[in-house]
């Protein structure tokens, strides 16, 4: 027996926890959702990931991939084959929609369909301003003195030159 929870009362009484509550609700939905088609998620290296989905019987034209913000949606819909008269139909041909929550700064790099496997390549590209940077430590000079020196124009800090006598 599966139990579903209604998180609506929590949404009304909490401010700033929307993402957490959405995650809880999504997890509850995922538990009760159909697990077809099967998929694997692989971490290739530090900034590269891959999703492989078993979509046997689907052509490229039957599949759509959409990235909207941090959500990747993979959907498949087969046209019905009214000409065929099946005595037994064991290969699933039903439509599906699978959603993947992506981390920040992750984008879909490419997708390919080979031998019934849909391979989706993902790459994480962190903008330069978000990457950690090293701060240089200067020996023997206070930060206030450095800041003051940076604000004084070079003409004011130059040593006065001795005047030469005219001949």
C-alpha positions as CSV (number, residue, x, y, z in Angstrom):
1,X,0.0,0.0,0.0
2,X,1.4,3.4,-1.0
3,X,0.6,6.5,0.9
4,X,0.8,9.9,-0.8
5,X,1.2,13.1,1.2
6,X,-0.3,16.5,0.6
7,X,2.3,19.2,1.2
8,X,0.0,22.1,0.5
9,X,-0.5,23.1,4.2
10,X,3.3,23.3,4.6
11,X,3.6,25.6,1.6
12,X,1.2,28.0,3.2
13,X,3.0,28.2,6.6
14,X,6.6,28.3,5.5
15,X,8.5,31.1,3.8
16,X,11.8,30.5,2.1
17,X,11.5,26.7,2.1
18,X,9.9,26.4,-1.3
19,X,12.8,24.5,-2.9
20,X,13.0,22.0,0.0
21,X,9.3,21.3,0.0
22,X,9.3,21.0,-3.8
23,X,12.1,18.4,-3.5
24,X,10.0,16.5,-0.9
25,X,7.0,16.6,-3.1
26,X,9.0,15.5,-6.1
27,X,10.5,12.6,-4.2
28,X,7.1,11.4,-3.1
29,X,5.8,11.6,-6.7
30,X,8.9,9.8,-8.0
31,X,8.4,7.0,-5.6
32,X,4.9,6.4,-6.8
33,X,5.7,7.1,-10.5
34,X,6.3,4.5,-13.1
35,X,10.0,3.7,-13.4
36,X,9.9,3.2,-17.2
37,X,12.1,3.7,-19.2
38,X,15.1,2.5,-17.1
39,X,18.1,4.8,-17.0
40,X,21.6,5.2,-15.6
41,X,23.4,8.3,-14.5
42,X,27.2,8.3,-14.7
43,X,29.8,10.8,-13.6
44,X,32.5,10.8,-16.2
45,X,34.8,13.3,-14.5
46,X,34.7,16.3,-12.2
47,X,32.5,18.4,-14.6
48,X,31.0,15.8,-17.0
49,X,28.0,13.6,-16.5
50,X,26.0,11.2,-18.7
51,X,22.5,9.9,-18.7
52,X,21.8,6.7,-20.6
53,X,18.1,5.7,-21.1
54,X,16.9,2.4,-22.6
55,X,14.4,3.5,-25.2
56,X,14.3,0.4,-27.5
57,X,11.8,0.8,-30.4
58,X,11.9,4.7,-30.4
59,X,13.4,6.6,-33.3
60,X,15.0,10.1,-33.0
61,X,11.8,11.6,-34.3
62,X,9.8,10.0,-31.5
63,X,12.0,11.6,-28.7
64,X,12.2,15.2,-27.5
65,X,14.7,16.7,-25.0
66,X,14.0,20.0,-23.4
67,X,16.1,21.9,-20.8
68,X,14.2,24.6,-19.0
69,X,16.3,26.2,-16.2
70,X,17.6,23.3,-14.1
71,X,15.1,20.7,-15.3
72,X,15.8,18.4,-18.2
73,X,12.7,16.7,-19.7
74,X,13.0,13.6,-21.9
75,X,9.8,12.6,-23.5
76,X,9.0,9.8,-26.0
77,X,5.8,9.3,-28.0
78,X,5.4,6.6,-30.6
79,X,2.9,6.8,-33.4
80,X,0.5,3.9,-33.2
81,X,1.0,1.2,-35.8
82,X,-2.6,0.4,-36.8
83,X,-1.5,-1.8,-39.7
84,X,0.1,-4.5,-37.4
85,X,-2.1,-7.1,-35.8
86,X,-0.2,-8.3,-32.8
87,X,-0.7,-11.7,-31.3
88,X,1.5,-10.7,-28.4
89,X,3.0,-7.3,-27.6
90,X,5.8,-7.5,-25.2
91,X,8.0,-4.6,-26.3
92,X,6.7,-1.5,-24.6
93,X,5.7,1.3,-26.9
94,X,3.9,3.6,-24.5
95,X,4.6,7.3,-24.2
96,X,6.8,8.5,-21.4
97,X,8.1,11.7,-19.8
98,X,11.1,11.6,-17.5
99,X,12.3,14.7,-15.6
100,X,15.8,15.2,-14.3
101,X,16.7,17.9,-11.8
102,X,20.1,19.4,-12.8
103,X,22.5,21.2,-10.6
104,X,23.3,24.9,-11.2
105,X,25.5,25.6,-14.2
106,X,24.9,22.2,-15.8
107,X,23.8,22.2,-19.5
108,X,23.1,19.5,-22.1
109,X,26.1,19.2,-24.4
110,X,24.8,16.5,-26.8
111,X,22.5,13.6,-27.2
112,X,22.6,10.5,-29.4
113,X,20.5,7.4,-30.0
114,X,22.4,4.2,-30.8
115,X,21.1,0.6,-30.5
116,X,18.1,1.6,-28.4
117,X,20.1,3.6,-25.9
118,X,19.7,7.4,-25.6
119,X,23.0,8.9,-24.4
120,X,22.8,12.4,-23.0
121,X,26.1,14.2,-22.3
122,X,26.0,16.9,-19.6
123,X,28.7,19.4,-18.7
124,X,29.0,21.7,-15.7
125,X,30.4,25.1,-16.6
126,X,30.9,27.4,-13.6
127,X,31.3,31.1,-14.6
128,X,34.6,32.6,-13.8
129,X,33.1,35.0,-11.2
130,X,31.7,32.0,-9.3
131,X,34.9,30.0,-9.2
132,X,37.2,30.3,-6.2
133,X,40.1,32.6,-6.6
134,X,43.4,32.9,-4.8
135,X,44.1,36.2,-2.9
136,X,47.7,37.3,-2.8
137,X,49.1,38.0,0.7
138,X,51.5,40.9,0.8
139,X,54.3,40.8,3.4
140,X,55.0,43.7,5.7
141,X,52.4,46.2,4.5
142,X,49.0,46.7,6.0
143,X,45.9,46.5,3.9
144,X,44.9,50.1,4.8
145,X,48.3,51.4,3.6
146,X,48.0,49.5,0.3
147,X,44.5,50.9,-0.2
148,X,45.7,54.4,0.6
149,X,48.6,54.1,-1.8
150,X,46.4,52.9,-4.6
151,X,44.2,56.0,-4.2
152,X,47.0,58.6,-4.4
153,X,48.0,59.5,-7.9
154,X,51.6,58.8,-9.0
155,X,52.4,62.5,-9.3
156,X,51.8,63.1,-5.6
157,X,53.9,60.3,-4.5
158,X,56.9,61.0,-6.6
159,X,60.0,62.3,-4.9
160,X,60.7,66.0,-5.5
161,X,63.6,66.5,-8.0
162,X,66.4,68.9,-7.0
163,X,66.4,71.9,-9.3
164,X,69.4,72.4,-11.4
165,X,71.0,75.8,-11.7
166,X,70.8,77.5,-15.0
167,X,74.2,78.2,-16.5
